[in-house]
């Protein structure tokens, strides 16, 4: 099973991906984690990404797609995976489609966690207050507002992109964590 979890920052994608990963024997793949792992492993593409990140630039789509391609070919991904934080834009989605098509594979579903931006602000402040060891640098209202703006501009068009492909499944991300998990599980049984 190959899934994408889609939704704005703070929507609960990571939490839900962990739960679905455990219940279905999948691997949760976070773009940031994969970039850091490729850099640490010293792979060719990791070295390229490291130089780009050291300059403070965003890693280009083609490099991110190569890292994802390499990672999804590893043995632990044979049963499937959940992409969390990728794709971030339509160009990345098209590149992912091309990569999968070249392997004779396809996505099984894109799960959209629908949430209210105003409630996300409250959630992020709660998460910041509850995080052991202190909040992440981006766990504050101003950072979230900026990240939401980027999401709506760059990532939200993926809702239409995957909707037209017939693989988008939307769930109410405003429900309790358990209820959201139950909705996702119901969608995956379709």
Phi, psi and omega per residue, in radians:
X1 nan 2.251 3.129
X2 -2.081 2.056 -3.049
X3 -2.193 2.716 2.934
X4 -2.122 2.367 2.992
X5 -1.814 2.157 -3.027
X6 -2.128 2.377 3.093
X7 2.892 2.850 -3.111
X8 -1.194 2.900 3.087
X9 -0.993 2.388 3.113
X10 1.510 0.024 -3.093
X11 -1.309 -0.276 3.140
X12 1.813 0.268 -3.120
X13 -1.017 -0.814 -3.116
X14 -1.097 -0.777 3.119
X15 -1.060 -0.834 -3.114
X16 -1.199 -0.667 3.120
X17 -1.067 -0.706 3.111
X18 -1.086 -0.740 -3.124
X19 -1.156 -0.780 -3.131
X20 -1.224 -0.617 3.067
X21 -0.974 -0.839 -3.100
X22 -1.184 -0.727 -3.061
X23 -1.333 -0.351 -3.079
X24 -2.074 0.042 3.130
X25 1.175 0.581 3.135
X26 -1.711 3.016 3.075
X27 -1.968 2.237 3.063
X28 -1.460 2.168 -3.129
X29 -2.018 1.952 3.085
X30 -1.698 2.279 -3.117
X31 -0.978 -0.804 -3.133
X32 -1.049 -0.775 3.114
X33 -1.090 -0.716 -3.134
X34 -1.162 -0.686 3.100
X35 -1.087 -0.820 3.142
X36 -1.105 -0.677 3.129
X37 -1.165 -0.713 3.124
X38 -1.128 -0.677 3.096
X39 -1.136 -0.842 -3.116
X40 -1.083 -0.628 -3.127
X41 -1.329 -0.261 3.117
X42 1.224 0.455 3.099
X43 -1.166 2.873 3.135
X44 -0.989 -0.853 -3.125
X45 -1.223 -0.556 3.076
X46 -1.117 -0.706 3.094
X47 -1.117 -0.685 3.111
X48 -1.122 -0.786 3.132
X49 -1.106 -0.709 -3.121
X50 -1.050 -0.772 -3.140
X51 -1.107 -0.685 3.140
X52 -1.171 -0.815 -3.123
X53 -1.151 -0.607 3.135
X54 -1.101 -0.510 3.085
X55 -1.390 -0.158 -3.108
X56 1.475 0.223 -3.140
X57 -1.594 2.787 3.038
X58 -1.318 2.464 3.120
X59 -1.241 2.194 -3.105
X60 -1.085 2.712 -3.093
X61 -0.936 -0.747 -3.067
X62 -1.122 -0.608 3.123
X63 -1.244 -0.758 3.127
X64 -1.070 -0.755 -3.136
X65 -1.120 -0.672 3.105
X66 -1.118 -0.709 3.122
X67 -1.113 -0.758 3.123
X68 -1.147 -0.701 3.112
X69 -1.043 -0.842 3.129
X70 -1.078 -0.754 -3.071
X71 -1.186 -0.702 -3.086
X72 -1.307 -0.159 3.060
X73 -1.536 -0.097 -3.134
X74 -1.286 2.692 -3.006
X75 -0.986 -0.631 -3.090
X76 -1.203 -0.186 3.132
X77 -1.680 0.077 -3.060
X78 -1.099 -0.527 3.109
X79 -1.484 -0.156 3.125
X80 2.155 3.048 -3.060
X81 -2.729 2.868 3.066
X82 -2.072 2.127 3.058
X83 -1.541 2.125 -3.092
X84 -2.096 1.906 -3.119
X85 1.678 0.156 3.091
X86 -2.629 2.432 -0.071
X87 -1.317 2.727 3.122
X88 -1.769 -0.180 3.137
X89 -2.708 2.992 -3.082
X90 -1.118 -0.654 3.125
X91 -1.045 -0.732 3.099
X92 -1.164 -0.659 3.126
X93 -1.110 -0.736 3.117
X94 -1.135 -0.702 3.107
X95 -1.129 -0.711 3.091
X96 -1.084 -0.779 3.099
X97 -0.995 -0.762 3.139
X98 -1.114 -0.743 3.124
X99 -1.073 -0.817 -3.124
X100 -1.155 -0.733 -3.135
X101 -1.076 -0.667 3.127
X102 -1.106 -0.440 3.112
X103 -1.640 -0.071 -3.066
X104 1.312 0.499 -3.104
X105 -2.091 2.973 3.091
X106 -2.686 2.812 3.044
X107 -1.247 2.520 3.068
X108 -1.511 -0.653 3.135
X109 -2.891 2.698 2.972
X110 -2.040 2.050 -3.098
X111 -1.721 1.996 3.104
X112 -1.657 2.188 3.028
X113 -1.642 1.841 -3.116
X114 -1.441 2.194 -3.118
X115 -2.457 2.879 3.110
X116 -1.691 2.196 -3.095
X117 -0.968 -0.701 -3.098
X118 -1.126 -0.683 3.138
X119 -1.255 -0.541 3.079
X120 -1.051 -0.677 3.127
X121 -1.046 -0.737 3.101
X122 -1.136 -0.742 3.132
X123 -1.050 -0.774 -3.057
X124 -1.167 -0.630 3.103
X125 -1.180 -0.665 3.086
X126 -1.141 -0.791 3.135
X127 -1.047 -0.717 -3.141
X128 -1.078 -0.712 -3.113
X129 -1.239 -0.502 -3.063
X130 -1.662 -0.137 -3.048
X131 -1.259 2.135 3.095
X132 -1.126 2.381 3.127
X133 1.443 0.087 3.121
X134 1.731 2.767 -3.092
X135 -1.267 2.685 2.985
X136 -1.165 2.746 -3.115
X137 -1.038 -0.499 -3.091
X138 -1.712 0.196 3.097
X139 -1.597 1.192 3.038
X140 -2.638 2.827 -3.014
X141 -1.060 -0.758 -3.103
X142 -1.130 -0.784 3.121
X143 -1.107 -0.701 -3.135
X144 -1.138 -0.726 3.120
X145 -1.019 -0.728 3.131
X146 -1.157 -0.778 -3.138
X147 -1.143 -0.626 3.093
X148 -1.142 -0.687 3.102
X149 -1.063 -0.777 3.109
X150 -1.113 -0.742 3.130
X151 -1.025 -0.886 -3.087
X152 -1.123 -0.591 -3.129
X153 -1.338 -0.811 -2.981
X154 -1.774 -0.705 -2.982
X155 -1.677 -0.631 -3.114
X156 -0.974 -0.550 3.071
X157 -1.025 -0.295 3.089
X158 -1.156 -0.443 3.114
X159 -1.044 -0.824 3.112
X160 -1.190 -0.736 -3.116
X161 -0.999 -0.905 -3.110
X162 -1.350 -0.475 3.056
X163 -1.062 -0.750 3.128
X164 -1.154 -0.466 3.109
X165 -1.417 -0.204 3.104
X166 1.408 0.267 -3.110
X167 -1.985 0.037 3.129
X168 -1.381 2.285 3.057
X169 -2.216 2.137 -3.106
X170 -1.785 2.420 3.055
X171 -2.232 2.730 -3.128
X172 -1.411 1.740 -3.124
X173 -1.304 -0.015 -3.139
X174 -1.543 -0.157 3.124
X175 -1.300 3.100 3.096
X176 -1.124 2.782 -3.140
X177 -0.956 -0.795 -3.134
X178 -1.118 -0.700 -3.141
X179 -1.188 -0.657 3.093
X180 -1.124 -0.762 3.109
X181 -1.035 -0.751 -3.135
X182 -1.102 -0.708 3.106
X183 -1.109 -0.743 3.122
X184 -1.112 -0.776 3.125
X185 -1.040 -0.709 3.124
X186 -1.113 -0.716 3.120
X187 -1.112 -0.679 -3.094
X188 -1.238 -0.322 3.124
X189 -1.471 -0.187 -3.108
X190 -1.187 nan nan
